[in-house]
Amino acid sequence: MDSLLVLVPVALLLGLIALAAFLWALRNGQYDDPEGAAGRILFDDD
């Protein structure tokens, strides 16, 4: 039971860090064009 006093705050902290990283990526435009790179590889530039 004592381990829960450590594991619950650590899990919450890791979840908040992951949420902050996701929000940072979202605000910096990482998800603006998810289909663009997938479509560009099909076309040859030559």
C-alpha distance matrix in Angstrom:
0.0 3.8 5.4 5.5 7.4 9.7 10.1 11.0 13.7 14.9 15.5 17.2 19.3 20.4 21.4 23.4 25.0 26.0 27.4 29.3 30.8 31.9 33.5 35.2 36.6 37.7 39.6 41.2 42.8 41.0 41.3 44.8 46.6 44.4 47.5 49.8 48.8 48.6 52.1 53.6 53.0 55.3 58.3 60.4 61.7 64.8
3.8 0.0 3.8 5.4 5.5 7.3 9.1 10.6 12.3 13.4 14.9 16.6 17.9 19.3 20.9 22.5 23.8 25.3 26.8 28.3 29.8 31.3 32.8 34.2 35.8 37.2 38.8 40.3 42.2 40.4 41.0 44.5 46.5 44.5 47.7 49.8 48.7 48.8 52.3 53.6 53.0 55.5 58.4 60.3 61.4 64.5
5.4 3.8 0.0 3.8 5.3 5.4 6.1 8.5 10.5 10.7 12.0 14.3 15.6 16.4 18.1 20.1 21.2 22.4 24.2 25.8 27.0 28.5 30.3 31.5 32.9 34.5 36.2 37.5 39.3 37.4 38.0 41.6 43.4 41.3 44.4 46.5 45.2 45.3 48.9 50.1 49.5 52.0 54.9 56.7 57.9 60.9
5.5 5.4 3.8 0.0 3.8 5.2 4.9 5.7 8.4 9.5 10.1 11.8 13.8 14.9 16.0 17.9 19.6 20.6 22.0 23.9 25.3 26.5 28.1 29.7 31.2 32.4 34.1 35.8 37.4 35.7 36.1 39.5 41.5 39.4 42.6 44.8 43.8 43.9 47.4 48.8 48.3 50.7 53.6 55.7 56.8 60.0
7.4 5.5 5.3 3.8 0.0 3.8 5.9 6.1 7.1 9.1 10.7 11.6 13.0 15.0 16.3 17.5 19.1 20.9 22.0 23.4 25.2 26.7 27.9 29.3 31.2 32.4 33.8 35.5 37.5 36.0 36.6 40.0 42.2 40.4 43.8 45.8 44.9 45.2 48.7 49.9 49.7 52.2 54.9 56.9 57.9 61.1
9.7 7.3 5.4 5.2 3.8 0.0 3.8 5.8 5.9 6.3 8.8 10.4 10.9 12.5 14.5 15.8 16.8 18.6 20.3 21.4 22.8 24.6 26.1 27.2 28.9 30.5 31.9 33.2 35.3 33.6 34.6 38.0 40.1 38.3 41.7 43.6 42.4 42.9 46.4 47.4 47.1 49.8 52.4 54.3 55.1 58.2
10.1 9.1 6.1 4.9 5.9 3.8 0.0 3.8 5.7 5.1 6.0 8.6 9.8 10.4 12.1 14.2 15.2 16.4 18.2 19.8 21.0 22.4 24.2 25.5 26.9 28.4 30.2 31.5 33.3 31.4 32.0 35.6 37.5 35.5 38.7 40.8 39.6 39.9 43.4 44.6 44.1 46.7 49.5 51.4 52.4 55.6
11.0 10.6 8.5 5.7 6.1 5.8 3.8 0.0 3.8 5.4 5.1 6.2 8.6 10.0 10.6 12.3 14.3 15.4 16.5 18.3 20.0 21.1 22.5 24.3 25.9 26.9 28.6 30.3 32.0 30.4 30.8 34.2 36.4 34.5 37.8 40.0 39.2 39.4 42.8 44.2 44.0 46.5 49.2 51.4 52.4 55.6
13.7 12.3 10.5 8.4 7.1 5.9 5.7 3.8 0.0 3.8 5.4 5.0 6.0 8.6 9.7 10.4 12.2 14.2 15.1 16.3 18.3 19.8 20.9 22.3 24.3 25.5 26.7 28.4 30.5 29.2 29.9 33.2 35.6 34.1 37.6 39.4 38.7 39.3 42.7 43.8 43.8 46.5 48.9 51.0 51.7 55.0
14.9 13.4 10.7 9.5 9.1 6.3 5.1 5.4 3.8 0.0 3.8 5.4 5.0 6.2 8.5 9.9 10.5 12.3 14.2 15.2 16.5 18.4 19.9 20.9 22.6 24.3 25.7 27.0 29.0 27.3 28.3 31.7 33.9 32.2 35.7 37.4 36.4 37.0 40.5 41.4 41.2 44.0 46.5 48.4 49.1 52.3
15.5 14.9 12.0 10.1 10.7 8.8 6.0 5.1 5.4 3.8 0.0 3.8 5.4 5.2 6.1 8.6 9.9 10.6 12.2 14.2 15.3 16.5 18.3 19.9 21.2 22.5 24.3 25.8 27.4 25.6 26.1 29.6 31.7 29.8 33.1 35.1 34.2 34.6 38.0 39.2 39.0 41.6 44.2 46.3 47.3 50.5
17.2 16.6 14.3 11.8 11.6 10.4 8.6 6.2 5.0 5.4 3.8 0.0 3.8 5.5 5.0 6.2 8.6 9.9 10.4 12.2 14.2 15.3 16.4 18.2 20.0 20.9 22.4 24.3 26.1 24.7 25.2 28.5 30.9 29.3 32.8 34.8 34.2 34.8 38.0 39.3 39.5 42.0 44.5 46.7 47.5 50.9
19.3 17.9 15.6 13.8 13.0 10.9 9.8 8.6 6.0 5.0 5.4 3.8 0.0 3.8 5.4 5.1 6.2 8.7 9.8 10.5 12.3 14.2 15.3 16.4 18.4 19.9 21.0 22.5 24.7 23.4 24.4 27.7 30.1 28.9 32.5 34.1 33.3 34.3 37.5 38.4 38.6 41.4 43.7 45.7 46.2 49.6
20.4 19.3 16.4 14.9 15.0 12.5 10.4 10.0 8.6 6.2 5.2 5.5 3.8 0.0 3.8 5.4 5.0 6.2 8.6 9.8 10.5 12.3 14.2 15.2 16.6 18.3 20.0 21.1 23.0 21.2 22.2 25.6 27.8 26.2 29.7 31.3 30.4 31.1 34.5 35.4 35.4 38.2 40.6 42.5 43.2 46.5
21.4 20.9 18.1 16.0 16.3 14.5 12.1 10.6 9.7 8.5 6.1 5.0 5.4 3.8 0.0 3.8 5.4 5.1 6.1 8.6 9.9 10.6 12.3 14.1 15.4 16.4 18.3 20.0 21.5 19.9 20.3 23.7 26.0 24.4 27.8 29.8 29.2 29.8 33.0 34.3 34.5 37.0 39.5 41.7 42.5 45.9
23.4 22.5 20.1 17.9 17.5 15.8 14.2 12.3 10.4 9.9 8.6 6.2 5.1 5.4 3.8 0.0 3.8 5.4 5.0 6.1 8.5 9.8 10.4 12.1 14.2 15.1 16.3 18.2 20.2 19.2 19.9 23.0 25.7 24.6 28.3 29.9 29.6 30.6 33.6 34.7 35.2 37.9 40.0 42.2 42.7 46.2
25.0 23.8 21.2 19.6 19.1 16.8 15.2 14.3 12.2 10.5 9.9 8.6 6.2 5.0 5.4 3.8 0.0 3.8 5.4 5.1 6.2 8.6 9.9 10.4 12.3 14.2 15.3 16.5 18.7 17.4 18.7 21.9 24.4 23.4 27.1 28.4 27.7 28.9 32.1 32.8 33.1 36.1 38.1 40.1 40.4 43.8
26.0 25.3 22.4 20.6 20.9 18.6 16.4 15.4 14.2 12.3 10.6 9.9 8.7 6.2 5.1 5.4 3.8 0.0 3.8 5.4 5.1 6.2 8.6 9.8 10.6 12.2 14.3 15.4 16.9 15.1 16.0 19.4 21.6 20.2 23.9 25.4 24.7 25.7 28.9 29.8 30.1 32.9 35.1 37.2 37.8 41.2
27.4 26.8 24.2 22.0 22.0 20.3 18.2 16.5 15.1 14.2 12.2 10.4 9.8 8.6 6.1 5.0 5.4 3.8 0.0 3.8 5.4 5.1 6.2 8.5 9.9 10.5 12.3 14.2 15.7 14.6 15.0 18.1 20.8 19.7 23.4 25.1 25.0 26.0 28.9 30.0 30.7 33.4 35.4 37.8 38.2 41.8
29.3 28.3 25.8 23.9 23.4 21.4 19.8 18.3 16.3 15.2 14.2 12.2 10.5 9.8 8.6 6.1 5.1 5.4 3.8 0.0 3.8 5.4 5.1 6.0 8.6 9.8 10.5 12.2 14.5 13.9 15.2 17.9 20.8 20.4 24.2 25.3 25.2 26.7 29.5 30.2 31.1 34.0 35.7 37.8 37.9 41.5
30.8 29.8 27.0 25.3 25.2 22.8 21.0 20.0 18.3 16.5 15.3 14.2 12.3 10.5 9.9 8.5 6.2 5.1 5.4 3.8 0.0 3.8 5.5 5.1 6.2 8.6 10.0 10.6 12.6 11.3 13.0 16.0 18.6 17.9 21.7 22.6 22.1 23.7 26.7 27.1 27.8 30.8 32.6 34.6 34.7 38.2
31.9 31.3 28.5 26.5 26.7 24.6 22.4 21.1 19.8 18.4 16.5 15.3 14.2 12.3 10.6 9.8 8.6 6.2 5.1 5.4 3.8 0.0 3.8 5.4 5.1 6.1 8.7 9.9 11.0 9.5 10.2 13.4 16.0 15.1 18.9 20.2 20.1 21.4 24.3 25.1 26.0 28.7 30.6 32.9 33.3 36.9
33.5 32.8 30.3 28.1 27.9 26.1 24.2 22.5 20.9 19.9 18.3 16.4 15.3 14.2 12.3 10.4 9.9 8.6 6.2 5.1 5.5 3.8 0.0 3.8 5.4 5.0 6.1 8.6 10.1 10.1 10.8 13.2 16.3 16.3 20.1 21.2 21.6 23.2 25.7 26.5 27.8 30.5 32.0 34.4 34.5 38.1
35.2 34.2 31.5 29.7 29.3 27.2 25.5 24.3 22.3 20.9 19.9 18.2 16.4 15.2 14.1 12.1 10.4 9.8 8.5 6.0 5.1 5.4 3.8 0.0 3.8 5.4 5.2 6.2 8.9 8.9 10.9 13.1 16.2 16.6 20.4 20.8 20.9 23.0 25.5 25.7 27.1 30.0 31.3 33.3 33.1 36.7
36.6 35.8 32.9 31.2 31.2 28.9 26.9 25.9 24.3 22.6 21.2 20.0 18.4 16.6 15.4 14.2 12.3 10.6 9.9 8.6 6.2 5.1 5.4 3.8 0.0 3.8 5.5 5.2 6.5 5.4 7.6 10.1 12.9 13.0 16.8 17.2 17.2 19.2 21.8 22.1 23.3 26.3 27.6 29.7 29.6 33.2
37.7 37.2 34.5 32.4 32.4 30.5 28.4 26.9 25.5 24.3 22.5 20.9 19.9 18.3 16.4 15.1 14.2 12.2 10.5 9.8 8.6 6.1 5.0 5.4 3.8 0.0 3.8 5.5 5.5 5.8 6.2 8.3 11.5 12.0 15.7 16.6 17.3 19.1 21.3 22.0 23.7 26.2 27.5 30.0 29.9 33.7
39.6 38.8 36.2 34.1 33.8 31.9 30.2 28.6 26.7 25.7 24.3 22.4 21.0 20.0 18.3 16.3 15.3 14.3 12.3 10.5 10.0 8.7 6.1 5.2 5.5 3.8 0.0 3.8 5.5 7.6 8.9 9.6 13.3 14.6 18.1 18.4 19.3 21.6 23.4 23.8 25.8 28.4 29.3 31.5 31.1 34.8
41.2 40.3 37.5 35.8 35.5 33.2 31.5 30.3 28.4 27.0 25.8 24.3 22.5 21.1 20.0 18.2 16.5 15.4 14.2 12.2 10.6 9.9 8.6 6.2 5.2 5.5 3.8 0.0 3.8 5.8 8.4 9.0 12.2 13.7 17.2 16.8 17.3 20.0 21.8 21.6 23.5 26.4 27.1 29.0 28.3 31.9
42.8 42.2 39.3 37.4 37.5 35.3 33.3 32.0 30.5 29.0 27.4 26.1 24.7 23.0 21.5 20.2 18.7 16.9 15.7 14.5 12.6 11.0 10.1 8.9 6.5 5.5 5.5 3.8 0.0 3.8 5.4 5.2 8.4 10.3 13.6 13.2 14.2 16.8 18.4 18.4 20.6 23.2 23.9 26.1 25.6 29.3
41.0 40.4 37.4 35.7 36.0 33.6 31.4 30.4 29.2 27.3 25.6 24.7 23.4 21.2 19.9 19.2 17.4 15.1 14.6 13.9 11.3 9.5 10.1 8.9 5.4 5.8 7.6 5.8 3.8 0.0 3.8 5.8 7.9 8.4 12.0 12.0 12.1 14.5 16.7 16.8 18.4 21.3 22.4 24.5 24.4 28.1
41.3 41.0 38.0 36.1 36.6 34.6 32.0 30.8 29.9 28.3 26.1 25.2 24.4 22.2 20.3 19.9 18.7 16.0 15.0 15.2 13.0 10.2 10.8 10.9 7.6 6.2 8.9 8.4 5.4 3.8 0.0 3.8 5.7 5.8 9.5 10.5 11.4 13.0 15.1 16.0 17.8 20.1 21.5 24.1 24.4 28.2
44.8 44.5 41.6 39.5 40.0 38.0 35.6 34.2 33.2 31.7 29.6 28.5 27.7 25.6 23.7 23.0 21.9 19.4 18.1 17.9 16.0 13.4 13.2 13.1 10.1 8.3 9.6 9.0 5.2 5.8 3.8 0.0 3.8 6.3 9.1 9.2 11.1 13.2 14.3 15.0 17.5 19.6 20.4 23.1 23.0 26.8
46.6 46.5 43.4 41.5 42.2 40.1 37.5 36.4 35.6 33.9 31.7 30.9 30.1 27.8 26.0 25.7 24.4 21.6 20.8 20.8 18.6 16.0 16.3 16.2 12.9 11.5 13.3 12.2 8.4 7.9 5.7 3.8 0.0 3.8 5.6 5.4 7.8 9.7 10.5 11.4 14.0 15.8 16.7 19.5 19.7 23.6
44.4 44.5 41.3 39.4 40.4 38.3 35.5 34.5 34.1 32.2 29.8 29.3 28.9 26.2 24.4 24.6 23.4 20.2 19.7 20.4 17.9 15.1 16.3 16.6 13.0 12.0 14.6 13.7 10.3 8.4 5.8 6.3 3.8 0.0 3.8 5.7 6.9 7.6 9.5 11.2 12.9 14.7 16.4 19.4 20.3 24.0
47.5 47.7 44.4 42.6 43.8 41.7 38.7 37.8 37.6 35.7 33.1 32.8 32.5 29.7 27.8 28.3 27.1 23.9 23.4 24.2 21.7 18.9 20.1 20.4 16.8 15.7 18.1 17.2 13.6 12.0 9.5 9.1 5.6 3.8 0.0 3.8 5.8 5.3 6.2 8.6 10.6 11.7 13.4 16.7 17.9 21.6
49.8 49.8 46.5 44.8 45.8 43.6 40.8 40.0 39.4 37.4 35.1 34.8 34.1 31.3 29.8 29.9 28.4 25.4 25.1 25.3 22.6 20.2 21.2 20.8 17.2 16.6 18.4 16.8 13.2 12.0 10.5 9.2 5.4 5.7 3.8 0.0 3.8 5.5 5.3 6.1 8.9 10.5 11.3 14.2 14.9 18.6
48.8 48.7 45.2 43.8 44.9 42.4 39.6 39.2 38.7 36.4 34.2 34.2 33.3 30.4 29.2 29.6 27.7 24.7 25.0 25.2 22.1 20.1 21.6 20.9 17.2 17.3 19.3 17.3 14.2 12.1 11.4 11.1 7.8 6.9 5.8 3.8 0.0 3.8 5.4 5.1 6.5 9.2 10.5 12.9 13.8 17.4
48.6 48.8 45.3 43.9 45.2 42.9 39.9 39.4 39.3 37.0 34.6 34.8 34.3 31.1 29.8 30.6 28.9 25.7 26.0 26.7 23.7 21.4 23.2 23.0 19.2 19.1 21.6 20.0 16.8 14.5 13.0 13.2 9.7 7.6 5.3 5.5 3.8 0.0 3.8 5.7 5.9 7.5 10.0 12.9 14.7 18.1
52.1 52.3 48.9 47.4 48.7 46.4 43.4 42.8 42.7 40.5 38.0 38.0 37.5 34.5 33.0 33.6 32.1 28.9 28.9 29.5 26.7 24.3 25.7 25.5 21.8 21.3 23.4 21.8 18.4 16.7 15.1 14.3 10.5 9.5 6.2 5.3 5.4 3.8 0.0 3.8 5.5 5.6 7.3 10.8 12.6 16.0
53.6 53.6 50.1 48.8 49.9 47.4 44.6 44.2 43.8 41.4 39.2 39.3 38.4 35.4 34.3 34.7 32.8 29.8 30.0 30.2 27.1 25.1 26.5 25.7 22.1 22.0 23.8 21.6 18.4 16.8 16.0 15.0 11.4 11.2 8.6 6.1 5.1 5.7 3.8 0.0 3.8 5.4 5.6 8.2 9.4 13.0
53.0 53.0 49.5 48.3 49.7 47.1 44.1 44.0 43.8 41.2 39.0 39.5 38.6 35.4 34.5 35.2 33.1 30.1 30.7 31.1 27.8 26.0 27.8 27.1 23.3 23.7 25.8 23.5 20.6 18.4 17.8 17.5 14.0 12.9 10.6 8.9 6.5 5.9 5.5 3.8 0.0 3.8 5.6 7.5 9.6 12.6
55.3 55.5 52.0 50.7 52.2 49.8 46.7 46.5 46.5 44.0 41.6 42.0 41.4 38.2 37.0 37.9 36.1 32.9 33.4 34.0 30.8 28.7 30.5 30.0 26.3 26.2 28.4 26.4 23.2 21.3 20.1 19.6 15.8 14.7 11.7 10.5 9.2 7.5 5.6 5.4 3.8 0.0 3.8 6.6 9.7 12.2
58.3 58.4 54.9 53.6 54.9 52.4 49.5 49.2 48.9 46.5 44.2 44.5 43.7 40.6 39.5 40.0 38.1 35.1 35.4 35.7 32.6 30.6 32.0 31.3 27.6 27.5 29.3 27.1 23.9 22.4 21.5 20.4 16.7 16.4 13.4 11.3 10.5 10.0 7.3 5.6 5.6 3.8 0.0 3.8 6.5 9.1
60.4 60.3 56.7 55.7 56.9 54.3 51.4 51.4 51.0 48.4 46.3 46.7 45.7 42.5 41.7 42.2 40.1 37.2 37.8 37.8 34.6 32.9 34.4 33.3 29.7 30.0 31.5 29.0 26.1 24.5 24.1 23.1 19.5 19.4 16.7 14.2 12.9 12.9 10.8 8.2 7.5 6.6 3.8 0.0 3.8 5.6
61.7 61.4 57.9 56.8 57.9 55.1 52.4 52.4 51.7 49.1 47.3 47.5 46.2 43.2 42.5 42.7 40.4 37.8 38.2 37.9 34.7 33.3 34.5 33.1 29.6 29.9 31.1 28.3 25.6 24.4 24.4 23.0 19.7 20.3 17.9 14.9 13.8 14.7 12.6 9.4 9.6 9.7 6.5 3.8 0.0 3.8
64.8 64.5 60.9 60.0 61.1 58.2 55.6 55.6 55.0 52.3 50.5 50.9 49.6 46.5 45.9 46.2 43.8 41.2 41.8 41.5 38.2 36.9 38.1 36.7 33.2 33.7 34.8 31.9 29.3 28.1 28.2 26.8 23.6 24.0 21.6 18.6 17.4 18.1 16.0 13.0 12.6 12.2 9.1 5.6 3.8 0.0
